Amino acid sequence: MARSAEGKLMAGTDSSKEFAFRPTPAIILVEPQLGENIGAAARAMANFGLWDLRLVNPRDGWPNEKATASAAKALPVIERVQVFETLTEAMADLNLVLATTARNREMFKPVIGPDEAADRLSTHIGGGQKAGILFGRERWGLNNDEVALADAIVTLPVEPAFASLNIAQAVLVIAYEWRRAALKDQPLPFSADEGEPAPRGQLAAMTEQLGEALDRAGFFKTPAKRPGMMNNIRAMFARGGFNAQEVRTLRGIVAALDRRHERPNPARHKDEDADDLS
C-alpha cells in the first residue's frame, strides 16, 4: 500500500512563493539504499517542478532523517513521498513508463535520449495521461525484469568509459529536460536589467567631452589625424549599446581623469615629507 503525507506549501529558496503543482511524471526509485540519495533526488525534482516521488522498498525505510536533511527543504516533494512494496504497485496508475539505464539490455525496446523522453512525456501528460520514470539501485541499477515493464529505455549521452551516474544526478538531468519540454514557452525566472537605452544626444555629448579631454592630454599627435580618430571613437561608442546610466558613469570617469592634476597626490606629499625629515 502507498503511504503519503501532506504539508504546507513552500517554494524552497523563496518561501514567499508557492510551489506550482503542475501535472508531472512520477519519479520512481527502485530499492534506493541511501537516504542522502533520496533527499538529493527530491531536491533535484523540486528545482524543476516535479513533486511525485515514489519509493519501492527503500532499504532504510521511510521516513528517513538523512533524506530529509539532504533534500534542503524540498518539502513539496518530501512531504508527498509514497512508498510501495513492489514496482508493480508503484506504477499501477501509469500508462506510460520509461526506464533509465546506462547499459545495453538487448531488449526489443525503443532506446531514446533524455530530450526525446521529455518531449514524449510532455505530450503524453499534456493529453491528460499519467507517466513515470524508473531509476534503479545505486550499485547495479534496474534489473532486466524491471526494465521489461517499461515502454521504452532512456539512456544519457555519457562518456562510455565512465557511464554510471549517481541517482540524483540522473534525476536532475531528466527533471531539467522535462521542464524544458513542458514549459518551453515560459520565460526564465528573471531577465537582464538592460536599463534605459542611451539617447544619441548623450552619446554625442560624451564623445565630445572625451575628445576635449584627449586634446588637453595631448593624445592627438597631429591635428590632421584628429577628425578620423574621433570618428572611430564615435563608431566604437555607437556600437557599444550603452544604457543611460553607463553613459553617465563613463562621463564621470572622463571628468575625474581630466581633473586628476587638480587634486593633491597623497603619496607624493608623503614622500616629500619623508625627504624633509631626512
N, C-alpha and C positions, 0 to 999 in steps of 0.2 A: 504494500500500500504506500501511497505517496504521503509525505509529511511536509507541510509548508508553514511558513509564518508570515504574518502581515505586519507592516510597520509604517511609521510616518514617512512622508516624502522628504528626501534630501537630495541635493544635487552635488554631493561630493565636495569639490573645492569651492563652491559658491552656494551656501545654504539659503541665499535669498531667492534662488530659482528652483522650481520643481522639476523633477525628473520626468521626461516625456515617455510614457509607457505606450509606445507605438507597437503595432504587430511586428514581431521579430522572430527569427528562428530560435529554437531551443538549442542550447549548448549542452551536450550530454557527455559527461566524463565517466568513463567506464572503469570502475575499480581504482580510483585515484588513491595513491599511497600517502602523499604528504599534504598536510593541511596548508602548508605555505603555498603549494602549487594551486590548490583550490582557491585560496584567497587572491593570489596574483591573477588567476584566470577571471575571477569575479571583478577585479579592478579593471582588467582589460575590457571586459564586457561593458561595464558601466561607462568607461571612457567613450565608447562608441554607441551607447544607447541600447544595448542588449540587456535583458533582465531575467530571462527564463533559463536558469541554471539547474540542471538535473544531474544528480549523482547516482551511480549504480554501485551499490555495495562498497562504499568507501571504507578503506582498511581501518581507519581510526574512528569510525562512526561520525555522527552528526548530532548536535552542533560541535564545532571544533574551534577552540580558542585561537590556535595558530592560524587557522584560515581567516578568522575574523580580523586578527591583527594585520595579516598580510593584505587584506582587502582594502586597507587605507580608507575606511569609512564608505565603501561602496555598498551602503545599506540597501538601496533598491534591489540589489542582486542578492546579497547575503540573507536578507530577511525573507526572501521568497524561494530559497533553495528547496527543491523537492528531492527526496531520497527514495530510491526504488531498490528492491531486492534483485530484480533481473532487468536485462536490457529490453526484453520484450515488453515488460510493463512500462518502462521509461518512454518507449516510442509508440505506445498503443494508440495515441490520439493523432499521430502524424501520418500524413500521406505522401511525404517526400523526405527521404533520409539520405544524407551524404556521409561517407566515411572517410576520415583523413588518414593517410598513411604515407610513409616515406619509402616503402618497399613495394616492389612489383609482386602482386599476389597471383598473377597468372590466372585471372578470372575473366570471363567474358562479360565485362562491365565497362561502361564508359569511364575514361580517365580524363579529368578536367583540372584546370588550374584554379587558383583562388578567385581570379577575376570572373571567369566564366561561371564558377559556382555561385558567386554573389549575384550575378545577373539572373541566373536561373532561380535562385531563392527569392530575389526581389519580385520577379514576375509571378512566381507561384504564390507567395504570401500576399502580393498585391491583388491577386484574384480571390482572396478570402480563404485560402487554404493554409494548412499548418505544415511546418517543416522543421527539421532538426539536423544537427551536425554531430557526428560521433568523434570523440577523441579517446585514445587508448591509454594504457598504463604507462607510467614513467619509464619502466625498464624495457618493455617489449611492445608497447602499443596495443592495437586491436588484434585479436586472433582471426583466423580465416572464417570461422563460423560467424563472428560478429560482422566482419566486412561483407559477408554473403547476404546479410539482411538489408544492406543499403542499396539504393537505386543507382548510385554512381560513386566513384572513388575520387577524392580530391587530394592532389599532391602539390607541394610547393616547389617552385623553381630554385631549389637549394643547390649548394655545391655537392656533387655526388660523393666526394671524399669525406664530407662531414655533413651528412644529411639529417641527423637527429636534432629535433628542436625540443626545447622544454615545452610542456603543455601550455603554459601561459603565453609563451611566445607564439605558438601556433594559433591559439585562440585570438591573440591580438591581431595577427595578420588577417584571419578570416573576418573578425569583427570590423576591422578597418575597411576591408573590401566590401563587406555588407553595407556599411553606412555610405560608402562612396556610390554604390549602385542604387541604394534605396532613396538617398537624399541628394542625388546628383544635381538637382535644380535649385537646391537651397544654398544661400551664401555661406561663407565661412563665419565663424562666431564673431569676428570683428574685422574691420577693414583698415587700411592705412589712412592716417590723417595727413593728407597732402597739403592742407592749408589753402588759403585763397591764392589763386594764381596771380603773380605779379603783373600789374599793368605795364604796358610798354613804356609809359612815361617814367615809371620808377626805374626800369632797366636803363633807359637813356640817361636819367639823372645820375645813376650810379656809375655808368660808364664815363660820363663827363667828369665826375668827381675823381674817379680813378686816374683819368688822363691828366688832370691838373696836378694831382699828387705825383704822378710819374714825371711830369715836367719839372717839378720842384726837386725831385730826387735825381734828376739828370739821367733818366732812363733812356730817353731818345737821343742817340749819339749824334744824329744828323737830322735837321728839320725836315728834309725831304722824305725821310722814311716814316715820319710820324703818322700821316694820313692812312697809309697802308696798314701799319701796325695797329692803329686804333680800330680800323675796320675788322681786323682779325679778332681783336678783343671783343668788339660788339657781337660778332658772329658767335664767338665762344659762349658769351653770356646768353644770347638768344637761344642757343641750342641746349643750354643747361636746364631749362624748365623750372626756374626758381619760383618759389612762392613769395608772397609779400613779406613775410617775416624773415625769410632768408635774405632778401634784398636789404632789409633794414639792418640786419646783422652784418652783412658784408660792408655796408656803408659805414657802420660804426667801426669796423676793423680798419678800413682805409683811413678814416679820420684819426683813429688812435695812432696808427703808424705815421701818419703825416705830421702829427704833433709831438712825436717822440722827442724831438730836440728841445721842446719847450719845458720838459719835465726834468728835474734833477735826477741823476743816476746815483742811487744809494751806494752801490758797490764802488763807484769811482770815488765818492766822497769818503768812504771808509778807508780806501787805500791812501787818499791824500792825508787823512788824519793820522794814519799809521806813520806816514813819512814825517809828519810834523813832530811826532813823539820820538823819532829815532835820533 
